[in-house]
Amino acid sequence: MTARIISITNQKGGVGKTTTAVNLSAGLVHVGKGVLLIDTDPQANATINLLPEGYEPEFTIKDVFYGKKLNQAICPSVVDGLDFNIHDIILYLMFLLNFFMQFFC
């Protein structure tokens, strides 16, 4: 079985990226596909809506970028068959800082 990567991106906010990602993921699960949704949006709405209540993750996507294996940062979701990786707002702030350092300093 081969894995497919589907990326939903757009610079503009408010165009439905998270809604599309969550609903597409749920739809794929509904037809029997295994899905890993990786939330890298700084607002973390997919994380907020899919994380089971009271679940405390050990690792986030930030840890993956710093060397942890992706499978160590996968969390269950409230949808059976849909796993996801938790976004960490600190990572986004680091990217912004790096961007400004590269282009404006």
C-alpha angles and dihedrals in degrees: 000000000000124000122232125210117213116186122193110197140157130151093222118086125227097033097117103262095142093040090051093046095049095044094044089050092049091047092052090049089050091059092048104267123136111235135195112193114196113201111206096153111121091225089058094208093151089053093047093050100040104038112102113244112269095012111144112199119215094206137020135198088275089064090052090055088051094054110281115131114256092237089061091061100046115117131192117248134212087259114078110239095019117104125177146185118242121241118230117209090209090066091056091051090051091052090051092050091049091048093052092045092053099045107027107033 
